[in-house]
Amino acid sequence: MKKVLFFSFTMMLIFMLAACGESEIKEADADTDTESAKDDSAEEKEKEKPKTQELAIGDAVEFDGMKITLNEARIEPGGDFDEPQEEQFVVVNLTAENNTEEEQTMSSIMNVELKDADGYAYTTTILTEGVKAQFDGSIEPGGTLRGEIPFDVPKSDSYELHFSNPFKSGKAIWKIPSDQLQ
């Protein structure tokens, strides 16, 4: 019995490590023709850069064949049963378009976090009022998922929305100045 458990655990670990890799991230509206004109030294410098994109509200990024757009970010007061434990609720509205040939899954808990200006990270919270739809679910090839993610955060001069794949390296980061929160 122990051999079977050990073998099962070993196989599971091998599959998990095989699934790990590096995410392909590029700005969605980037001009691909200029890339072919780069010389070898420019290509080497590009390879040395970390796989991180810094974006603004309204920008889209291609992330492993998925086009992810931060549509808006706003402060939400909550409802009768929603009291922030920090100082306020910040809600982000995202759209994911599946440009791959396989079904993809979005998870607000695993793919997204919000950081304040001091670098503290916050995960999604629950709001009973003020959120249109969740940013969780499966997206068929060619399909779209739009949803909102609420965060319970302290007031800050700015925020960063981080989108990543927990099984690969690389991430997209949207900068959100507080004065741009609707």
C-alpha positions in Angstrom: 0.0 0.0 0.0 2.8 2.4 0.8 4.5 1.7 -2.5 1.2 2.6 -4.3 0.9 5.8 -2.4 4.5 6.7 -3.0 4.2 5.9 -6.7 1.0 8.0 -7.0 2.6 10.9 -5.2 5.7 10.8 -7.4 3.7 10.7 -10.6 1.5 13.6 -9.4 4.7 15.6 -8.6 6.2 14.9 -12.0 3.0 16.1 -13.8 2.9 19.2 -11.7 6.5 20.1 -12.5 6.0 19.3 -16.2 3.1 21.8 -16.3 5.3 24.6 -14.9 6.8 26.9 -17.4 7.0 30.5 -18.4 4.0 32.5 -19.5 4.0 34.3 -22.8 3.1 37.9 -22.1 2.9 40.8 -24.6 1.0 44.0 -25.0 -2.2 43.2 -27.0 -1.9 46.1 -29.4 1.9 45.7 -29.9 3.2 46.0 -33.5 4.8 42.7 -34.4 6.4 44.0 -37.6 8.9 46.1 -35.8 10.2 43.0 -33.9 11.5 41.5 -37.1 13.6 44.6 -37.7 15.5 44.3 -34.4 19.2 43.4 -34.6 20.7 40.5 -32.6 21.9 42.7 -29.7 18.4 44.2 -29.2 16.9 40.7 -29.2 19.4 39.6 -26.5 18.5 42.6 -24.4 14.8 41.7 -24.8 15.4 38.1 -23.6 17.1 39.5 -20.5 14.1 41.5 -19.5 11.8 40.0 -16.9 8.5 38.7 -18.2 6.4 41.5 -16.6 4.2 44.1 -18.3 3.2 47.3 -16.6 -0.1 48.6 -17.9 -2.8 51.3 -17.2 -6.6 51.1 -16.9 -8.0 50.3 -20.3 -4.9 48.5 -21.5 -5.0 44.9 -22.7 -2.3 42.3 -22.6 -1.8 38.9 -24.4 -1.2 36.3 -21.7 -0.6 32.7 -22.8 -3.1 33.2 -25.7 -5.6 35.0 -23.5 -6.3 38.7 -24.0 -6.9 40.3 -20.6 -8.2 43.9 -20.3 -8.6 46.0 -17.2 -11.8 47.9 -18.1 -12.2 50.0 -14.9 -11.4 50.2 -11.2 -13.7 51.9 -8.7 -14.5 52.4 -5.1 -17.7 50.6 -4.0 -19.5 51.5 -0.8 -20.9 48.0 -0.2 -24.4 47.2 1.0 -26.2 46.8 4.3 -24.2 43.7 5.2 -20.9 44.8 3.7 -18.6 46.6 6.1 -14.9 46.9 5.0 -12.5 45.5 7.6 -9.8 47.7 6.1 -11.0 51.1 4.9 -12.7 50.6 1.5 -13.8 48.2 -1.2 -12.0 48.6 -4.5 -13.6 46.7 -7.4 -11.8 45.9 -10.7 -13.7 45.0 -13.9 -11.8 42.6 -16.2 -12.4 41.0 -19.6 -10.7 37.8 -20.8 -10.9 36.7 -24.4 -9.8 33.1 -25.2 -7.7 33.2 -28.4 -6.4 29.6 -27.9 -7.9 26.4 -29.3 -8.5 25.0 -25.8 -11.0 25.8 -23.1 -9.4 28.1 -20.4 -10.3 28.7 -16.8 -10.2 32.0 -14.9 -10.0 32.2 -11.2 -10.1 35.5 -9.3 -8.4 33.8 -6.3 -5.6 32.1 -8.2 -4.9 34.6 -11.0 -5.4 38.0 -9.5 -4.2 40.1 -6.5 -4.2 43.8 -5.6 -1.2 45.5 -4.0 -1.2 48.9 -2.3 1.6 51.5 -2.5 3.4 49.9 0.5 3.5 46.5 -1.3 0.9 44.7 0.8 -1.1 42.2 -1.3 -4.8 41.6 -1.0 -6.9 38.8 -2.4 -10.6 38.9 -3.4 -13.3 39.5 -0.8 -17.1 39.0 -0.9 -19.6 41.9 -1.6 -23.3 41.2 -1.5 -24.1 44.4 -3.4 -22.3 46.5 -6.1 -20.6 43.7 -8.1 -22.1 42.8 -11.5 -20.7 39.4 -12.0 -17.7 37.3 -10.8 -14.5 36.9 -12.9 -14.5 33.1 -12.4 -15.3 30.4 -14.9 -14.4 28.5 -18.0 -14.0 30.2 -21.4 -14.5 28.2 -24.6 -12.1 28.8 -27.6 -13.0 32.2 -29.1 -15.2 33.0 -26.1 -15.2 36.0 -23.7 -15.6 36.3 -19.9 -16.2 39.6 -18.2 -16.5 40.0 -14.5 -15.6 42.0 -11.4 -13.4 41.3 -8.4 -13.8 43.2 -5.1 -10.9 43.8 -2.7 -11.1 45.0 0.9 -8.1 47.4 1.1 -6.8 50.4 3.1 -6.7 53.8 1.4 -3.5 54.2 -0.6 -2.0 56.7 -3.1 -2.0 53.9 -5.8 -2.6 50.3 -6.3 -1.3 47.6 -8.6 -3.5 44.8 -10.1 -1.3 41.7 -10.6 -2.5 39.0 -13.1 -0.5 35.8 -13.3 -0.7 32.1 -13.9 0.2 30.3 -10.6 1.8 27.4 -12.5 4.1 29.6 -14.7 6.4 32.6 -14.3 5.6 36.1 -15.5 2.8 38.5 -14.7 1.0 41.5 -16.0 0.7 44.6 -13.7 -1.8 47.4 -14.1 -0.9 50.6 -12.3 -4.0 52.2 -10.7 -3.5 55.7 -9.2 -6.2 56.5 -6.5 -7.3 59.5 -8.4 -8.4 57.3 -11.3 -10.7 55.2 -9.1 -14.3 56.0 -10.2 
